[in-house]
């Protein structure tokens, strides 16, 4: 049975509050989202029928600034899921020092069964329904599972119709021509790469000798593979939803991407085929779960052989799995730090929208580099100084900042 993600998020925050030694009232403030909206809206389908869809928007905390977080379109979207994800977004924004709180949203639907027109109507209906609680200064959505820059463009257009003026700052992850930021597509992978590079330095493993395994070959997984490969590391294992491939002599991510586009999966690449479960247990220096939640658990935690686990995905490790990795002295770069590059460049996009002045890619990447290195150093210092896991350390760094803000604001 899968862990309840909302209870997991609560437990992680509670653990970090206890280790920080803060008064229980601060956990009480942060254990629930400040606001959760459930909406229902009708959509006329292509066959002429009318279907009513359910959507959610959770705003966990706005102590440090407006809520920030993605919108996902998925058949399994639940209120508990978006509440948990909004809590993780609060921590993710705080650990890298952004002036945002956490938000998350979703619509219960299956985009694979929808036409483009139906997808657009669902996006517009959802945007109208949540328009009273989102906005440039209140809550800034972004793409997430099965949403993209086209969905964000529709959201901008619909929100602007509601408001009566164009507001590019209401969402991030937009096309460049509608106020998007350069460097956004690769941002999650680049941020994760920076934290891996810094972790390898701490363990005195040269990049040129590092063996890398990546579960997931979507946007984050592919760009990470390319960045690691170009930096001199050896990619020995990669997987997607159909399975994995292993080659001790190394894999070329660009060639694998071509194979995936042509044949539908990386498993047709030059190497030994294996399951996703087998891939996670390969001998390597860095294991990167970049796909699903709850893939490292109490069942396989004792078999993980990576010296570093870098969580490019959200929530890939269960609480018990994390305890096992910590006991085994495997250095975990937790998701709220490892995957924070995306929201950091989303912040840059929002800043550029507000200034109506746009940076080149080199400037975006330079600013991202500084923020990610500073955040990694703070978390690693907390990890060593307090003798806690890297996950607890990341939450503690984030919570110190949020709690300081709560105190100044009078709570």
C-alpha positions as MATLAB code, in Angstrom:
seq = 'XXXXXXXXXXXXXXXXXXXXXXXXXXXXXXXXXXXXXXXXXXXXXXXXXXXXXXXXXXXXXXXXXXXXXXXXXXXXXXXXXXXXXXXXXXXXXXXXXXXXXXXXXXXXXXXXXXXXXXXXXXXXXXXXXXXXXXXXXXXXXXXXXXXXXXXXXXXXXXXXXXXXXXXXXXXXXXXXXXXXXXXXXXXXXXXXXXXXXXXXXXXXXXXXXXXXXXXXXXXXXXXXXXXXXXXXXXXXXXXXXXXXXXXXXXXXXXXXXXXXXXXXXXXXXXXXXXXXXXXXXXXXXXXXXXXXXXXXXXXXXXXXXXXXXXXXXXXXXXXXXXXXXXXXXXXXXXXXXXXXXXXXXXXXXXXXXXXXXXXXXXXXXXXXXXXXXXXXXXXXXXXXXXXXXXXXXXXXXXXXXXXXXXXXXXX';
ca = [
       0.000    0.000    0.000;
       1.360    3.420   -0.973;
       2.170    5.961    1.715;
      -0.372    8.787    2.084;
       1.641   11.698    0.678;
      -0.120   14.294    2.836;
       0.724   12.392    6.023;
       4.295   11.947    4.751;
       4.657   15.708    4.207;
       3.275   16.397    7.689;
       5.656   13.869    9.237;
       8.670   15.388    7.470;
       7.807   18.893    8.686;
       7.127   17.661   12.220;
      10.435   15.776   12.367;
      12.382   18.856   11.264;
      10.523   21.120   13.734;
      11.379   18.725   16.576;
      15.048   18.564   15.560;
      15.172   22.372   15.414;
      13.684   22.484   18.911;
      11.035   25.080   17.995;
       7.782   25.588   19.886;
       4.996   23.166   18.849;
       2.788   26.092   17.746;
       4.898   26.526   14.604;
       4.221   22.955   13.484;
       0.519   23.528   14.201;
       0.582   26.547   11.859;
       2.400   24.646    9.084;
       0.821   21.181    9.246;
      -2.187   22.204    7.122;
      -2.481   24.402    4.020;
      -3.766   27.904    4.677;
      -6.343   27.579    1.907;
      -7.616   24.745   -0.296;
     -10.146   25.353   -3.046;
     -12.158   22.592   -4.705;
     -13.945   23.562   -7.906;
     -16.302   21.907  -10.378;
     -16.824   23.231  -13.882;
     -18.670   22.005  -16.992;
     -16.991   21.410  -20.355;
     -18.732   20.716  -23.670;
     -16.978   17.683  -25.178;
     -16.367   17.023  -28.876;
     -19.291   14.572  -29.055;
     -21.693   17.283  -27.836;
     -22.040   15.926  -24.278;
     -21.278   18.032  -21.205;
     -18.857   16.666  -18.638;
     -18.230   18.172  -15.201;
     -14.589   18.165  -14.058;
     -13.201   18.551  -10.546;
     -10.102   20.576   -9.771;
      -8.145   21.715   -6.714;
      -5.786   24.511   -5.729;
      -3.919   24.332   -2.423;
      -2.073   27.322   -0.954;
       0.015   26.042    1.930;
       1.777   29.124    3.277;
       2.381   32.725    2.212;
       4.612   33.898    5.072;
       7.526   34.653    2.747;
       5.562   35.637   -0.360;
       2.865   34.569   -2.853;
       2.105   30.863   -3.277;
       4.020   29.156   -6.096;
       3.539   25.730   -7.649;
       2.417   23.658  -10.595;
      -0.887   22.526  -12.067;
      -1.195   18.855  -13.012;
      -3.803   17.171  -15.219;
      -4.057   13.518  -14.192;
      -6.819   10.945  -13.526;
      -5.447   10.240  -10.032;
      -5.342   13.840   -8.761;
      -6.681   14.053   -5.181;
      -7.013   16.797   -2.602;
      -4.500   15.068   -0.300;
      -1.977   14.932   -3.127;
      -2.179   18.643   -3.980;
      -2.079   19.554   -0.267;
       1.117   17.527    0.202;
       2.697   18.914   -2.957;
       1.896   22.483   -1.867;
       3.660   21.807    1.464;
       6.723   20.472   -0.355;
       6.682   23.579   -2.567;
       6.788   25.799    0.535;
       9.886   23.927    1.698;
      11.445   23.921   -1.783;
      11.060   27.694   -2.173;
      12.355   28.381    1.341;
      15.415   26.103    1.139;
      16.740   28.035   -1.876;
      15.737   31.412   -0.430;
      12.946   32.444   -2.824;
      10.313   35.023   -1.751;
       7.476   32.524   -2.260;
       5.282   30.167   -0.308;
       3.985   26.858   -1.643;
       1.005   26.161   -3.861;
      -0.150   23.259   -6.038;
      -3.161   22.422   -8.125;
      -4.663   19.821  -10.369;
      -7.616   18.727  -12.446;
      -8.876   15.154  -12.351;
      -8.819   14.157  -16.016;
      -6.916   11.991  -18.488;
      -5.219   14.221  -21.088;
      -4.401   11.153  -23.219;
      -8.134   10.765  -23.911;
      -8.762   14.443  -24.719;
      -8.586   16.403  -27.960;
      -6.654   19.681  -28.027;
      -9.941   21.599  -28.018;
     -11.198   19.687  -24.960;
      -7.860   20.246  -23.194;
      -8.085   23.966  -23.901;
     -11.672   24.145  -22.603;
     -10.699   22.300  -19.397;
      -7.767   24.697  -18.898;
      -9.935   27.750  -19.426;
     -12.746   26.411  -17.212;
     -10.310   25.629  -14.402;
      -8.625   29.035  -14.749;
     -11.962   30.867  -14.466;
     -12.889   28.767  -11.433;
      -9.683   29.510   -9.487;
      -9.230   33.086  -10.796;
     -10.388   34.676   -7.492;
      -7.435   33.167   -5.582;
      -4.568   33.322   -8.113;
      -2.634   36.275   -9.500;
       0.772   37.875   -9.833;
       0.758   38.951   -6.166;
      -1.257   36.042   -4.687;
      -0.520   32.673   -6.278;
       1.496   31.890   -9.406;
       0.830   28.473  -11.041;
       3.226   26.675  -13.416;
       3.347   23.481  -15.534;
       3.461   20.079  -13.843;
       2.424   16.531  -14.820;
       0.780   16.520  -18.296;
       0.717   20.313  -18.540;
       3.120   22.448  -20.575;
       3.797   25.907  -21.990;
       0.691   25.708  -24.220;
      -1.512   25.086  -21.161;
       0.178   28.033  -19.411;
      -0.474   30.240  -22.469;
      -4.192   29.359  -22.307;
      -4.191   30.149  -18.570;
      -2.609   33.571  -19.180;
      -5.144   34.342  -21.887;
      -8.168   33.260  -19.819;
      -6.997   35.015  -16.654;
      -6.315   38.182  -18.680;
      -9.859   38.016  -20.083;
     -11.269   37.738  -16.556;
      -9.167   40.689  -15.330;
      -9.573   42.850  -18.422;
      -5.827   43.322  -19.006;
      -2.860   41.127  -19.933;
      -1.033   39.736  -16.893;
       1.935   37.576  -17.890;
       3.066   37.258  -14.267;
       0.059   35.118  -13.245;
       1.821   31.908  -14.333;
       5.355   30.805  -15.187;
       6.608   28.189  -17.653;
       5.170   30.180  -20.557;
       6.390   30.268  -24.185;
       9.218   32.799  -24.701;
       7.014   34.932  -26.913;
       4.499   35.355  -24.047;
       6.948   36.311  -21.319;
       8.694   33.003  -20.674;
      12.287   32.840  -19.460;
      15.283   31.504  -21.317;
      16.802   28.482  -19.567;
      13.494   27.302  -18.103;
      13.242   23.963  -19.959;
      16.588   22.712  -18.609;
      16.317   24.433  -15.214;
      15.233   21.461  -13.075;
      17.986   19.295  -14.549;
      20.614   22.046  -14.305;
      19.788   22.718  -10.644;
      20.014   18.988   -9.871;
      23.309   18.731  -11.787;
      24.794   21.554   -9.693;
      23.856   19.806   -6.422;
      25.279   16.475   -7.682;
      28.516   18.185   -8.692;
      28.832   19.743   -5.220;
      28.019   16.399   -3.510;
      30.665   14.588   -5.570;
      33.207   17.182   -4.363;
      32.242   16.480   -0.723;
      32.824   12.740   -1.257;
      36.054   13.385   -3.223;
      34.737   11.576   -6.320;
      36.060   13.173   -9.537;
      33.325   13.902  -12.080;
      35.399   12.066  -14.719;
      35.212    8.860  -12.641;
      31.548    9.112  -11.609;
      29.181    6.347  -12.774;
      25.593    7.578  -13.126;
      22.235    5.735  -13.185;
      19.058    7.650  -14.087;
      15.529    6.318  -13.613;
      13.300    8.300  -15.946;
      14.146    9.800  -19.341;
      11.624   12.636  -19.543;
      12.524   16.331  -19.520;
      14.549   16.280  -16.284;
      16.095   12.837  -16.864;
      17.270   13.559  -20.401;
      18.753   16.999  -19.704;
      20.461   15.643  -16.578;
      21.979   12.799  -18.571;
      23.238   15.286  -21.160;
      24.716   17.628  -18.519;
      26.438   14.766  -16.658;
      27.749   13.265  -19.922;
      29.119   16.620  -21.132;
      30.825   17.134  -17.748;
      32.740   13.861  -18.229;
      30.677   11.455  -16.097;
      29.738    7.983  -17.406;
      26.014    7.223  -17.797;
      25.839    3.434  -17.228;
      22.077    2.977  -16.758;
      18.909    4.735  -17.955;
      15.221    3.773  -17.912;
      11.783    4.962  -18.946;
       8.291    3.561  -18.280;
       8.955    0.480  -20.452;
      12.144   -0.582  -18.681;
      15.843    0.139  -18.478;
      19.165   -0.413  -20.186;
      22.642   -0.969  -18.697;
      26.046   -0.601  -20.324;
      29.185   -0.592  -18.155;
      31.095    1.186  -20.942;
      28.653    4.092  -20.920;
      25.632    5.364  -22.842;
      25.313    8.446  -25.066;
      22.146   10.353  -24.015;
      21.729   12.085  -27.392;
      21.813    8.735  -29.176;
      19.366    7.291  -26.625;
      16.967   10.188  -27.169;
      17.015    9.458  -30.905;
      16.268    5.782  -30.236;
      13.431    6.680  -27.845;
      11.873    9.002  -30.441;
      12.207    6.390  -33.190;
      11.253    3.208  -31.314;
       9.361    4.504  -28.263;
      11.783    3.508  -25.488;
      15.426    3.634  -24.375;
      15.403   -0.175  -23.956;
      16.326   -0.553  -27.641;
      19.664    1.176  -27.022;
      23.082   -0.491  -27.018;
      23.169   -2.427  -23.749;
      21.608   -5.034  -21.495;
      17.858   -4.680  -20.892;
      16.615   -4.718  -17.291;
      13.580   -3.682  -15.245;
      13.176   -0.361  -13.473;
      13.500   -2.218  -10.165;
      16.804   -3.789  -11.246;
      18.067   -0.438  -12.507;
      17.625    1.161   -9.059;
      19.903   -1.484   -7.529;
      22.829   -1.102   -9.969;
      26.305   -0.421   -8.570;
      27.010    3.269   -9.218;
      28.254    6.527   -7.696;
      25.082    8.552   -8.308;
      21.537    7.177   -8.533;
      19.025    9.694   -9.867;
      15.310    8.836   -9.448;
      13.786   11.251  -11.996;
      10.373    9.677  -12.564;
       7.894    8.395   -9.981;
       7.001    8.741   -6.308;
       7.759    6.014   -3.743;
      10.323    3.994   -5.734;
      12.916    3.672   -2.929;
      11.222    1.943    0.005;
      11.910   -0.257    3.024;
      11.833   -3.227    0.612;
      14.693   -2.129   -1.664;
      16.426    0.501    0.512;
      18.994   -2.051    1.689;
      19.880   -2.926   -1.928;
      20.594    0.611   -3.182;
      24.275    0.781   -4.103;
      24.663    4.419   -5.154;
      26.939    6.524   -2.931;
      24.705    9.517   -3.707;
      20.951    9.505   -4.356;
      19.833   12.709   -6.089;
      16.046   13.078   -6.107;
      15.173   14.801   -9.382;
      11.576   13.537   -8.962;
       9.184   14.639   -6.215;
       8.858   12.153   -3.334;
      10.758    9.177   -4.827;
      11.807    7.904   -1.382;
       9.420    6.800    1.380;
      10.085    7.754    4.998;
      11.242    4.216    5.899;
      13.322    3.996    2.748;
      14.972    7.291    3.663;
      15.797    6.032    7.164;
      17.541    2.988    5.660;
      19.601    5.132    3.270;
      20.637    7.432    6.142;
      21.637    4.463    8.327;
      23.725    3.134    5.439;
      25.444    6.549    5.101;
      24.232    7.082    1.540;
      24.206   10.823    0.841;
      20.674   11.770   -0.255;
      20.149   15.091   -2.032;
      16.452   15.479   -1.151;
      13.848   16.477   -3.719;
      13.143   19.871   -2.163;
      16.776   20.789   -2.876;
      17.723   18.621   -5.871;
      14.705   19.603   -7.991;
      14.535   23.269   -6.926;
      16.160   24.552  -10.135;
      12.791   24.626  -11.901;
      11.047   26.849   -9.366;
      14.149   29.043   -9.106;
      14.054   29.856  -12.824;
      10.267   30.221  -12.539;
      11.030   32.906   -9.949;
      13.391   34.543  -12.448;
      10.578   34.462  -15.040;
       8.193   36.145  -12.605;
      10.797   38.826  -11.797;
      11.391   39.457  -15.518;
       7.619   39.728  -16.112;
       7.303   42.293  -13.328;
      10.237   44.327  -14.666;
       9.255   43.791  -18.320;
      12.981   43.311  -18.912;
      14.389   39.956  -19.995;
      17.775   38.276  -19.424;
      19.856   36.167  -21.767;
      20.382   32.456  -20.991;
      23.898   32.992  -19.672;
      22.601   35.400  -17.011;
      19.784   33.030  -16.028;
      22.201   30.103  -15.634;
      24.704   32.223  -13.698;
      22.052   33.323  -11.191;
      20.786   29.727  -10.873;
      24.338   28.480  -10.215;
      24.837   30.874   -7.295;
      21.478   30.111   -5.651;
      21.869   26.314   -5.940;
      25.472   26.265   -4.642;
      24.559   28.498   -1.676;
      21.532   26.334   -0.831;
      23.536   23.086   -1.060;
      26.235   24.494    1.259;
      23.642   25.585    3.848;
      21.974   22.155    3.821;
      25.265   20.241    3.928;
      26.495   22.365    6.846;
      23.240   21.723    8.760;
      23.598   17.980    7.982;
      27.119   17.886    9.470;
      26.524   20.369   12.288;
      23.362   18.726   13.643;
      24.197   15.134   12.673;
      20.906   14.723   10.803;
      20.035   13.311    7.386;
      20.293   15.605    4.373;
      16.488   15.526    4.102;
      16.003   16.674    7.680;
      18.754   19.260    7.136;
      16.983   20.667    4.058;
      13.690   20.931    5.941;
      15.473   22.529    8.901;
      17.117   25.171    6.685;
      13.737   25.908    5.070;
      11.848   25.983    8.383;
      14.361   28.287   10.066;
      13.609   30.855    7.395;
       9.813   30.388    7.484;
       9.655   30.421   11.290;
      11.791   33.562   11.456;
       9.278   35.161    9.062;
       6.338   33.961   11.171;
       7.910   35.449   14.298;
       8.498   38.812   12.651;
       4.928   38.803   11.343;
       3.649   38.279   14.868;
       2.873   34.560   15.161;
];
